């Protein structure tokens, strides 16, 4: 698995329906979806949420292979989640693996947790894949602006969050280069059990942190050289505009979330 498969934080240029939405709409949508994903209790609710996420992928017009590649970095977490839930959840035994029994409730819980994690990652990936970093910063800043009167530094928080998202693929690429360089010098990241592989990654952390601090210093120098002095008095070349399509998108999303809530309340989903 290559760390460069990370898609959260990357931007995929395009002119799809999701690309044209206001960034505030997409941020609010991701927040709503992140909450709604944990509401279903039965398969109808999960099917409805999965259909909504799949519709988002299709509307974004991002290659499906690209989305699936972004799921590779979480495969280890998916595997751990599935195994722990399948073997450690009490309930009706279905079959045995050695001394351990796999229960029906454990398999259901494993599928639930895995589907939630996948949908969360896909939603976060769609946000950054369809929104340029500058527009994402503007969106976060506008959403946080109402909190400015109570001392919340909206622009600074938005800038920090956007830089953090933007540097996820950058640091993943840096970690991949460090691992390849150490592998060329004899380091082994593939053999051994899970704990041995984790211990083998420890020497990667020090040069990765050094590289992260170096990039942060370079970014600060570049921002100062270009006259950045904070958000006060700054103007924008492209102002955000909340249009009819944004209102329609939020209405559709709210209707689907309401449907998920109704399914849970009635006990059907």
N, C-alpha and C positions, 0 to 999 in steps of 0.2 A: 504494500500500500504506500503510495506516495503522498507526502503531506501537501504537495502542490495541488492535490485534488480538492482542497478546500475552496468552496465557492462563495461562502459568506464573506462579504466585503468586496467582492469583485463586481464590476459593472459590465453588462452585456449590451452594447449599443443596439438600438432598434427604434421602431416607431409603432409599436403595438399599442393596444388599448391600455395596458398597464403602464407602459412607458409614458403615455400622454396624461395620465392622472396626476393631480397635484400631489406632491410628496406628503403633505399633511394627511391626505386621504389614505395613502398607503400605510403611513405610520399608525393611524388610528385603526385601520383594518387589521394590521398585524397584532396590535394590542388586543383587539376584540377576539381575533381568532385564537390567540395564545390562551385566553381565558376560556373560550368556548370549547376548545379541544378537550378540556378536562371535565366537561359537563356530561357527556353521554355515559350511560351505564349499560346499554345493550347495543346489539349490532345495527338497528335502524339509525340510531344517533350517530354512530361511527361512520356508517355508510354515507349519511348526509354530509358530515364534515369532510370525509374523503372526497366526495364528489365536488364540494366547494373548492378544496385545495387543488384538485385536478383541473377544475375550470380555470383557476388562476394560472396554472402552468400553461394551459392551452392559450389563454388570452395573452400571456407574456410573450408567446412565440419564441421561447428559448428552447433550444434543442433538448429533447428528453434525455439524451445521453449525457448532456452537460449537467442536468439536474441529478441524474443517478450517480454521476461521478462525484458530486458534492456530498453524497451519502456515505462514500467509502470511509472517510475519517471516523465516522461514528459506529462502524461495524463492530468494533471491539466492545463498545458500550452496549450495543444491541445484544451481542452474544452474552455478555455478563448478565444483563437484565433478564434475558430469556432463561438462561440456565438457573439463576438464583430463584426466580419465581416458579419455574417448573418443578424444581426439586424441594424447595423449602416451604411451599404453600400447602398447608394441610387440606385434606379433602378426600374425594373418592379416587382411589388409585386406579390408573388405567394400565400401566405396565411398569416393569422394574428395570433399572439399569444398575447392575451390581446389587448393592445393599440399599440403594435409593429408589424410592417409588416416585413416579411422575403422576401427579394428580390432574383430574379434569379441571379443577379450579385453578391450579398452577398454570396450565396451558392457556386458559382463558385470560388470566392476569398477565401472562407473558405477551400474548398477542395484543392486549390492551396497551401495555406500557410501550411496546415496540411501535405500534401505530401512532401513539401520541408523540413519541420522540421524533419519528420520521416526519410527521406533519409539521411539528414545530420547526425543524431544520429547514424544510422546504419553504415554509412561510418566511422565515428570516432570509433565506437565500433569494427569494423572489423580490423582497424589499430592496436589497442592495443590487441585484442583477438588473433591475429596471429603473434605478434612480441614480443619477450621477452624484458623486460625493458632495459637490457644492450645493446641489438642490436638496440633498438630504440634510445638510447642515442648516440650510434656510428653513426647512420644514420643522426640524426639531426646535430651532430658535423661536419660530412663530408660535408653536404650541406651548413653549415654556414662558413666553413673554408675559402672560397674565400673572405669573408668579413674581415678576420683577419688583413690584411694589413692596413685597415682604423680604426683599434682599436676595432673591435667588438669581445668580448670574446666568441668565438664560443663554446668552451668546457663548460664554465660556464653556458651559456644560454641553451645549450642542456641538461645539467645536471638538471638545474632548471625546465625546461619544462617536462622532463621525471619524475622527482620526483613528480611534481604537478599531472601528469596523474596517477602515481602509487598510490598516496595517496587519490584519489577520492573514490575508494571503501573502503579504510581503514577508512576514515572520515565518510563515509555513515554508515558503520558498527558501528562506535563509536556513531554516532547520534542515531542510532536505539537502542543501548543498553541504552543510556541516557533516551530516551523516554520511554522504557519499565520500567526502574527503577522509573521514575517519575510517570508513570501510576500506578505502584504498590503502590505508596504513595498517590494516589488519584487524580492525574492530569488527565484531560479529554481532549484528542486530537481529539475526534470523533464527539461530539455533537456541535450544534450551526451552524451558517452560515459560509461563507467562511472567513469573517473578524475575527470572533471569533476563528476559527481554527488557523489563522495566529497569532493572539495575544497569543494563547496558546503555540505557538512554541518559543516565546521570551525567556522564562526561559531556553530553551534548548541551546540557543546560548552561554551563558557564560561558562558553563562546557565544551561545544564543543570547544570553543576557547582555554580554558585552556588545554584541552587534545591535541589540535593541537600543541600548543607551547611546551608541554611536549614531544610529539613525535619528533618535530623538534630538540629539544635539545638532545634527545637520539640519533637521527640519526647523528647529528654533532659529538657527542662524539664517536660513533661507527666508523665514517669515520676517525677521527683523530687517534683512537686507531689502525686502520689498515694501517696507514701511508699515508693517502690521503693528497696530497699537491697541488692539482690542476692538470690541464691537461698537463702541460709542461713536456715533456720527458716520458710520460706514453706510455707503449706498450699495445698491445691487444693480447689476446690468439687466437681470431678468427678474421682475417682481412676480411673486406667487399669485396665482389667480384660481380661486375656487369656483368652478363652473357647474353647469347642469349635469355633466357626466359624472362629476365627483359626487354630487348629491344623489344621483341615481345609484352609483356604486355602493355608497353607504346604506342607502335604503334597502337594496337587495341583500347586502350583508346582514343588516339588522333583521330582516325578515327571516333569513336562514337561521341566524342565531336564536331568534324567537321560536322558530320551529324546533330547534334542538332542545331549548328550555321546556317547551310544551311536551315533547316526547319524554323528557326526564320526569316532569311533574306527573304525567299520566301513567308513568311506569312502563311505557312502550319502548323507550330508548334511553 
